[in-house]
Amino acid sequence: MGEISSETRFLHAIEMGLGAWQWGDRIVWQYGFGYGDEDVKGAFETSVHEGIRFVDTAEAYGYGLSERLLGRFIAETDQPILVATKFFPFPWRFRKNSLAGALRSSLGRIGVESVDLYQIHWPAVTMSTDTLMDGLALCVKEGLTRTVGVSNYNQTRMLAAYSALARQNIPLASNQVHYSLLNRTMEKNGTLARCNELGIRFIAYSPIEKGLLTGKYNPGNPPSGTRGRQYASLLPKLQPLLKLMTEIGQDHGGKSNSQVALNWTICKGALPIPGAKNAAQAQENAGALGWRLTEAEVARLDEVSDQVLGENK
Ligand SMILES: NC(=O)c1ccc[n+]([C@@H]2O[C@H](COP(=O)([O-])OP(=O)(O)OC[C@H]3O[C@@H](n4cnc5c(N)ncnc54)[C@H](OP(=O)(O)O)[C@@H]3O)[C@@H](O)[C@H]2O)c1
């Protein structure tokens, strides 16, 4: 592990967070159909009760509803909450000042004076990396965020962001990317190792592969909506991996597949932020903490995940 700057040390101390894309999103998660405000409030409260205080939201989630719900829940708890939100680089945003403007709107919805982490949601088409990093630096200088990060950045772009911020003496705190036993691109291409080397927190989104790694979905019972189409070809291949996860979970006193999936990302040096729609899911996911897979178990999971993903053939 490389040197971790004092500003970003708190992020490296966080073992797991809570994703809030589910809070208000209808397109992928069908918020309002089968679950709603009270359920996600339960997910928040249960997580906080279990010591998980880092919540990841974005201005784009539910068109601002996720941030508003988070603000409501923060106002109702006496626990300190660490907030991460994101800037969406819409094509009509092309100035560095757009970032502080967007962050002020996010702060208004969340009802706080500053956040702990402000991230670029996706690389932009209308703004260069330098302009985006200048915008993030302004957010830090104006006291609107404690640290800044990126998301969905490949290694080349991440290193460019790291250098642009370094010129202003600001550390790149994190890169939030898709990472799970069913998506290891960022591990295989060296981005995970590079993050750990440079002290950039590697935040894993979709760590239980949008529910697939729980084992509750199969070809006869696919997830509803867009996920069903996204995973149509993967679903029939999962059984060997799910079977191994269950066996390993049993060796640890009955840990569930989602707990094994999350623990595996932690063992790899990532900070997972599983999304939860309700208290029961949040409670189960919190059980990923307080124990560790052995090195041999991680190696076996790697091997079977490679086989499922069609690598090493
Ligand atoms: N930066 C980005 O571009 C980006 C992209 C994606 C996500 N994210 C962030 O990462 C977070 C997590 O990723 P994600 O939401 O895509 O996927 P995920 O965490 O892998 O999966 C979450 C979904 O899995 C199901 N689930 C969760 N826990 C469960 C449990 N214990 N038992 C059974 N089912 C369970 C729920 O859906 P069902 O009950 O409907 O199955 C839940 O909505 C998001 O909330 C968001 O904050 C960021």
The ligand as an ORCA input file, in Angstrom:
! r2SCAN-3c Opt
* xyz 0 1
  N     -20.712      4.958    -10.038
  C     -21.540      4.275    -10.772
  O     -21.612      4.413    -12.001
  C     -22.432      3.268    -10.084
  C     -23.114      2.291    -10.849
  C     -23.888      1.353    -10.156
  C     -24.004      1.418     -8.765
  N     -23.355      2.406     -8.072
  C     -23.441      2.497     -6.595
  O     -23.171      1.228     -6.035
  C     -24.268      0.804     -5.227
  C     -24.392     -0.700     -5.278
  O     -24.473     -1.198     -6.618
  P     -25.819     -1.763     -7.239
  O     -26.959     -1.206     -6.488
  O     -25.732     -1.569     -8.710
  O     -25.718     -3.355     -7.040
  P     -25.561     -4.356     -5.817
  O     -25.207     -3.658     -4.597
  O     -24.666     -5.429     -6.329
  O     -27.032     -4.993     -5.722
  C     -28.070     -4.343     -5.051
  C     -29.385     -5.102     -5.255
  O     -29.247     -6.475     -4.925
  C     -30.405     -6.928     -4.202
  N     -29.937     -7.220     -2.839
  C     -29.070     -6.481     -2.077
  N     -28.821     -7.081     -0.915
  C     -29.533     -8.229     -0.905
  C     -29.673     -9.270      0.018
  N     -29.014     -9.282      1.175
  N     -30.510    -10.309     -0.292
  C     -31.154    -10.341     -1.463
  N     -31.062     -9.364     -2.397
  C     -30.245     -8.319     -2.122
  C     -31.407     -5.800     -4.242
  O     -32.195     -5.853     -5.438
  P     -33.447     -6.838     -5.657
  O     -34.046     -7.094     -4.317
  O     -34.317     -6.117     -6.615
  O     -32.837     -8.066     -6.283
  C     -30.508     -4.590     -4.350
  O     -31.164     -3.502     -4.938
  C     -25.460      1.596     -5.776
  O     -26.519      1.707     -4.858
  C     -24.800      2.925     -6.087
  O     -24.656      3.683     -4.901
  C     -22.558      3.309     -8.723
*
